């Protein structure tokens, strides 16, 4: 089962590394989009979310306080869903659908991150990790 959990961790973080790369390489475009969505301090938000994705992703991937990493991802994803993907304010049906998909993706990943946090925090025998959990439940 250790290998299955490791494969799951690898697959889970791929999206975050790709997104963080985009946040760092396309900061100005992402800042403009965040600003158009009314995000306060949009550039800081773009960079902070990228840092959270990298830190959380590396933590979950390597199993270095993976519970903390999953919590960091949750703390980035939950507000992002509501700040960036307000499908309920869209009038154009295509834009509404796109934002709804992105909202649901972020909300689902937030839920998965929260479950991983609980899983990592409650399990001492994670296998194939560098450290045990930071939190204990």
C-alpha positions as CSV (number, residue, x, y, z in Angstrom):
1,X,0.0,0.0,0.0
2,X,2.9,2.4,0.6
3,X,3.6,2.5,-3.2
4,X,-0.1,3.1,-3.9
5,X,-0.1,6.1,-1.5
6,X,3.1,7.4,-3.1
7,X,1.7,7.2,-6.6
8,X,-1.4,9.0,-5.4
9,X,0.7,11.7,-3.9
10,X,2.7,12.1,-7.1
11,X,-0.5,12.3,-9.2
12,X,-2.1,14.7,-6.8
13,X,0.7,17.3,-6.8
14,X,1.3,17.4,-10.6
15,X,-1.5,20.0,-11.1
16,X,-0.1,22.3,-8.3
17,X,3.4,22.3,-9.8
18,X,2.1,23.1,-13.2
19,X,-0.1,25.9,-11.9
20,X,2.7,27.3,-9.7
21,X,5.0,27.4,-12.8
22,X,2.4,29.3,-14.6
23,X,2.0,31.8,-11.8
24,X,5.7,32.4,-11.7
25,X,6.2,32.6,-15.5
26,X,3.0,34.5,-16.3
27,X,2.8,36.7,-13.2
28,X,1.6,39.9,-15.0
29,X,-1.2,38.1,-17.0
30,X,-2.3,36.3,-13.9
31,X,-2.2,39.5,-11.9
32,X,-4.3,41.3,-14.5
33,X,-6.9,38.5,-14.3
34,X,-6.9,38.5,-10.4
35,X,-7.3,42.3,-10.5
36,X,-10.3,41.9,-12.9
37,X,-11.9,39.6,-10.4
38,X,-11.5,42.2,-7.6
39,X,-8.8,40.5,-5.7
40,X,-7.1,42.9,-3.3
41,X,-3.3,43.1,-3.8
42,X,-3.6,40.8,-6.9
43,X,0.2,40.5,-7.6
44,X,0.9,39.5,-4.0
45,X,-2.0,37.1,-4.2
46,X,-0.7,35.5,-7.4
47,X,2.8,35.0,-6.0
48,X,1.5,33.9,-2.5
49,X,-0.7,31.3,-4.1
50,X,2.3,30.0,-6.2
51,X,4.4,29.7,-3.1
52,X,1.7,27.8,-1.3
53,X,1.3,25.5,-4.2
54,X,5.1,24.8,-4.3
55,X,5.5,24.4,-0.6
56,X,2.4,22.3,-0.2
57,X,3.1,20.2,-3.2
58,X,6.7,19.5,-2.3
59,X,5.6,18.6,1.3
60,X,2.9,16.1,0.1
61,X,5.1,14.7,-2.6
62,X,8.2,14.0,-0.4
63,X,6.2,13.3,2.7
64,X,7.9,16.0,4.7
65,X,5.1,17.0,7.2
66,X,2.7,16.0,4.4
67,X,-0.2,17.0,6.7
68,X,1.0,20.5,6.8
69,X,1.5,20.5,3.0
70,X,-2.1,19.3,2.5
71,X,-3.3,22.0,4.9
72,X,-1.4,24.7,2.9
73,X,-3.0,23.5,-0.3
74,X,-6.4,23.7,1.3
75,X,-5.7,27.2,2.6
76,X,-4.9,28.3,-1.0
77,X,-7.7,26.4,-2.8
78,X,-10.7,27.3,-0.7
79,X,-10.5,31.1,-1.0
80,X,-9.3,30.8,-4.6
81,X,-12.5,29.1,-5.5
82,X,-14.7,31.9,-4.1
83,X,-12.5,34.8,-5.1
84,X,-11.5,33.8,-8.6
85,X,-14.3,31.7,-9.9
86,X,-17.6,33.5,-9.1
87,X,-19.6,31.8,-11.7
88,X,-22.8,33.1,-10.2
89,X,-21.9,36.6,-11.3
90,X,-21.3,35.7,-14.9
91,X,-23.9,36.6,-17.6
92,X,-22.3,35.0,-20.6
93,X,-23.3,31.3,-20.6
94,X,-19.9,30.1,-21.8
95,X,-18.0,32.2,-19.2
96,X,-20.4,31.0,-16.5
97,X,-19.8,27.3,-17.5
98,X,-16.0,27.8,-17.5
99,X,-16.0,29.5,-14.1
100,X,-18.3,26.9,-12.7
101,X,-15.9,24.1,-13.8
102,X,-13.0,26.0,-12.2
103,X,-14.9,26.7,-9.0
104,X,-15.9,23.0,-8.7
105,X,-12.3,21.9,-9.5
106,X,-10.9,24.1,-6.8
107,X,-13.6,23.1,-4.3
108,X,-13.0,19.4,-5.0
109,X,-9.3,19.7,-4.6
110,X,-9.8,21.7,-1.4
111,X,-11.9,18.8,-0.1
112,X,-9.3,16.3,-1.2
113,X,-6.6,18.4,0.5
114,X,-8.6,18.5,3.7
115,X,-9.0,14.7,3.6
116,X,-5.3,14.2,3.0
117,X,-4.6,16.5,6.0
118,X,-6.7,14.3,8.2
119,X,-5.2,11.1,6.7
120,X,-1.6,12.2,7.2
121,X,-2.3,13.7,10.7
122,X,-3.9,10.5,11.9
123,X,-1.6,7.9,10.4
124,X,1.8,7.3,11.9
125,X,2.7,4.5,9.4
126,X,2.6,6.4,6.2
127,X,5.5,4.6,4.6
128,X,7.8,6.1,2.0
129,X,7.8,9.5,3.7
130,X,10.7,11.5,5.0
131,X,9.0,12.7,8.2
132,X,5.9,11.8,10.2
133,X,3.0,14.2,10.6
134,X,3.4,17.6,12.2
135,X,-0.1,17.5,13.7
136,X,-1.6,14.6,15.6
137,X,-5.3,14.0,15.8
